[in-house]
């Protein structure tokens, strides 16, 4: 008789964004004439940059000719893209092409990275945080039991108004730390000094930092690092994840990458220090067939001069939306953070309302969809997240509704 992985049934059945979709769908079916403004899920709305589409079309045309046809590609990514990543995203930071692994997105990699770690590791996660970090550790058996809204074996790093949404270092020793900056959902960032304190903690405790930098292109302030590898010593203790999803509109096209320097190591049970680059390489060649050639050519095109211009234009568009949202919320008296270095605005609910109550109020009274903060963790209760990934005219209409 086959047995299931019991960890799956420990996880609450309702995934945050599924529950948001369910409530919106129900409301829409009951109110067919409602013009609903969707500012919840962070999916992009602008089309792919022209340079990416042109590159895809050219690459697709190559597939019709014997001499240029491509079959299976390297699981780690084609050299042309890995080299472009190193030269453009990590110039002067000492990252090498064989330390870059191209994938179908940061969500996949931040979830799958647990495959190379023991189930006995003590894991710390900021609270609130992107649900994938928590749920995949639960699936892997590192979270313990789900009791009163929290997992018994996870170390929660509370991020709230009292610490300006910046997590304190763990009071107990942990083995793995998830950090996402610019942050999803709060839109906050760490300065170089703040991030350096985390690198120092990891060095002192032989911990590994899993650094999600999917939103680094949205940074506008100078003292905010775009990569953890800007911090001395990070190449020994950190893995970095990046994505083309939000910067270049690849949410449906699917492409991202993970950087694992060969100097990042963890221990085997025998005490041997093992390169995580080697383990991830083994994992990917076994369980992943690589991103399509056509898509990788599209990603490569973002690094051309015209590609950079077009991507920057997309980023500016969404950040202008973030400014409009932030200022509208502030004008109605809400306390907000984010929206300066990230496309998310994190707002405190009015009058002590719960996250879901305020979500329902905005949906039913204003026909606006946000994301309840409590869905990102217990410390998100009393907050909601607004996404700037929308049409500017729709965003403007939504803010007019909030002001009315």
N, C-alpha and C positions, 0 to 999 in steps of 0.2 A: 504493500500500500504506500503510495507517495505521500509525503508530508510537506506542508507549506513552510515558508519562512515566517515564523510566528511574529517576527518584528513588524511585518506589514499590517497585521490586524491590530497592533497597538496604536497605530497612527490614527488620529481623528479622521473620520470619513470625509468630512467636508474640507477640500482644499480651498484656501482663501479666495482665489480668483474664480473658482467654480461657483462658490456661494454668491459672490458678487454677480456673476452672470445669471445665476438662477433668479435672484431677486429682481434684477433688471428685466429679465425676460418675462417674469410673472407680471411685473408692473406694466410693461409694454403691451402684453396681451390683454390686460384689463383696461388699458387706456390707449387704444390704437391711434388716437390722434395726437398723442404726446410727442413733442419734439425734444428728444432726450439728448443732452449734451454729455458726452462720455469723456471724463477726465480721470478715469480710474486706472485701467491696465495700461502699462507703458508701451503700447505698440505704436510704431511710427505711422504717419499718415501721408508724408510726402513720398513721391516715387524715387526710385533709385537714381543716382547721378547718371547723367548721359554717358560719361566716360565708362561707367561700369556696364551699362547696357551694351554699348558699342563693343567693349571687350568680350562680353558674353557672346554676342552675335558672331564676332570674328572667330572665337574659340569654337563655337558650335559649327560654324562652316568648315572648320578644320576636320571635324568629325566625319564629314562626307567623303574625305579623300584618303586613300590608302596611306600615302606618304606622311600625312599629318594626323592620322587617327590615333587616339589615346585609349588604351584599355585601363587595366588596373594601374593606379598611381601609387606612389609611396604613401604609406599610412601616416607618416609624420608630416606630409605636405611636400609639394614640389619645391625644388631648390630656388626657383625664381621668386616665389613668394616669401620663403623663409629668409632669403638674403635681403629682399626689400624691407621686410619687417626689421631686421637687425640694423640696416643702414638708415632707416627713417625713424623708427620708434625708439631705438636704443643706441643711437650714435654716441660714442664716448663712454658708454656705461659698461663696456666689456662683455656684452652678451654675444655668443656665437650662434651660428645658424643651426647647429645640431643641438642647441638647447631650446629651440623653438619647435612646438608641435602644433600644427594647424588642425583645427577641429570644426565641428558644426555649430560651435557657439560656447559662450562662457557658462551657460546654464548646464550643459552636458558635462563640461569638464569639472566645474565645482561640485557637481553631484557625483561624478565617476571617480574623482581623485581618491575617495575613500577606499577604493579597491586595493591600493598599494599600502594601506596602513592597517595595523593590527586592530582588532576589535577591543583591545584592552586599553587603548590610548584614552587619556582624559582630554576632552575637547571643550574649548571655550568659544562661545558665540555671543556676539553683541546682541542686546535685547533693546529695541526691536531689530530684526534682521530679515533678509531675504529668506522665505520659507524653505527653499531648496537646501540650504545649509543644515537646517535642523532635521528635516524629514529624511534626507539621505543618510544622515548619521543614525537616525532611528532605524532605518532599513538595514543598516550595517551592524546593528547591535551595540552601538556605542552610547546610546541615549538612556538606557535603563527603562523605567516605567513612566507612563504619562499620568501624572497625579496633579489634580487641581490646576490644570492648564500649563504645567511645566514638566520637563523630563528630569528624572531623579539623578541621572549620571552626567548631565551636561552642566558646565559652569556658565552661568549667565552673567554677562558684563552689561550691567544696566546703563542705558543711555537715556537721560531725561533732563528736565529743566535744571535740576540741581547741579549737574555736571556739564551743562551746556551741550548735552548730547555727545560728549566725548568720553569714551569708556576709560575707566581706571584700570591699571594693571591688576591682574588676578591676585587675590590674597593667598591662594593656594597654588601649588605647582601644577601646571597643565602641560600637555605634550603638543597639542595642536590648537592654533588660534585662527579663527576666521575674521578677517578685516575687509571691509568694503568701503573704499574711498576714492572719489566722492561717493557718499553713502546712499544706498537704497535701503530703506525708504525715506530717511530724514533729510537728504540733500546736504548734509553737513560734510566738512572736510577735516583733515588733520594737517597741521603745519609740519614742516620738516623736523623741527625739534620734537614734536609730539610723536611722529612716526619713528624717530630715532630711539625714543624711549622703549618702543615695542621691539625694535631690533635688538636693543640691549638686553631686554628681558629674555628674548629668544636665545641669544648667545649664552647668557648666564645659566639658563635652565635647559639648554639643549632642546628647545622647542622648535616647531616649524610654524611659520606664518603662511596662511593661505590668503593671498592678497588679491581681491577682486577689484580690478581697475577698469571695469567695463565702461565707466563714464568719464575717464580722464580727459577726453577731448572737450568736455564742457567746462573745464577749469578756466577761470578768468583772473584769479588772484595769483600774485607772483610767489608767495611763500608756501604754496600748496604743491607738493610733489606730484608729478604725473606718473612716476614709477617708484616702487619701493626700492629699486636698485640705485636710486639717487642717494640712498642712505648707506654710509660705509658699513660693511659687514653683512649687508642684506643678502649678498650672493651666497652666503653660507647657510642662511636660515629661512629663506623665503621662496615661495612659488607664486608666480603672478599670472593672472587670467585677464585676457582682453577679448574684445568683441567688435565686429563691424556692424552689429545689429542696430544700435541707436545712432552711431556716428554717420554711417553711410546707408542706413535704411535696409539692412540685411536681415530684418526680423523673419522674413519669409524665405529669403535666399539662403541663409544659414552659413555663417563662417565666423570663426574666431580663432584664438590660439592661446596656448599656455606656454609659459617660459619656466623651465626647470634647469637652473645652472647645474653643471656636473659636480660642483662643490657642495651642493645641498645633500646632506646625508642623514640617515636615521639608523637605529641599531636593530640588529637581528637578536633573537633570543640568546644566541651564543656570545653576543657582545660585539660582533663584527659591525663596522660602520659601512653601510651600503649606500651607493649613489641612488637617489630617487629618480634621477634622469634615466638611469638604466632600467629601473622597475617600470616607470611610465612607458618607456619605449617598448618594453615587453608586453605591457598591458594593451597598448594601442595596436601593436602588430597582431595580437591575438583576437581582440574584441572589436576592432574598428577598421573599416575598409577605406578610410580617407574621405576627404571632401572632393567633389567632382572637379575635374580640370577646368570646366567652364566657369564655375564659381570662383576658383582660385585666381583665374585670370581677371575676373571682375574685382576681386580684392586687391590684386596687384595694381590695378588701374587707379585706385584711390591714392597711390603714392606719386603719381605723375603730377607735374605742376598744375595742369587743368583739373586733375582729380582732387588735389588738395583744395583748390579754389572752390570747387563744387561742394565738397564735404564741409568746408568751413561755412559755406552759405547755408547749408542745412542746419548746422549747429547754431549759427546766429539766429536763424528763424525760430528754432525751438526755445532758445534762451530768451528771446524777446517775449515769447508766450509766457515763460516762467516769470519774467518781470511783471507782466500784466496781471498774472494770477496773484503773485506775492503782494503787489500793491493794492489790489482789490480786497484781498483778505485783511490786510492791515487797516484799510479804510473802514471796514465794518467792525474793527476792534478786536480782531483775532490775533493771538500771539503766533508768529510764524518763524520758521527757519528754513534754510535751503533756498533754491531758486537763484543762487548767485554763481555757484560752481557746479551746479547739477540741475537737471531738468525736472526735479521734483521739489514740491513745496509741502512742507510738513506743518500742519496747523492744529492748534489746540482747540478743541470743541468749545462752544460757548455754554455758559451757565452750568458747567459740570456735566453736560450730556455725555453718555457713553458713545464710543466710536460707532457702534451699529445704529444707535438712536439718531445720531447726527447724519449718518449715511442715509437712513430712511427719510429723515426730514428733507434733506437736499433732493433726494430722488422724487419724493411725492409732492413736495411744495414748490420746488424750483426746477424739477426735471433735469437735475445735474447728478452725474455719477462720479463719486470719488472712491477711495479705497479706505476701509476702516483700519485704523492703526493697530488695533488689538490683534488683527489677523497676522501681524508681523511679530507678535510676541506680547507677553503680559505687560511690558513697560510701554507698549504702544496704546494702551487703553487711554481714552480721553483725547486721542489725536486722530486725524485723518490725513491721507496723502492725496495730493493733486498732481496729475501728470501733465507736463507741458507738451506732450507729443500729440498735438491736435492741430486742426486747421485754425489759423489765426482769427478768422471771422467768427468761427464757432466759439473759440476761446473768449473773444470779445463779447459775444452774446451771453455766454455763461457768466462772465463777470458782471455784466449789466443786471442779470437776474439776481446775483448775490447782493448787489447794491440796492435792489428795489425792495 
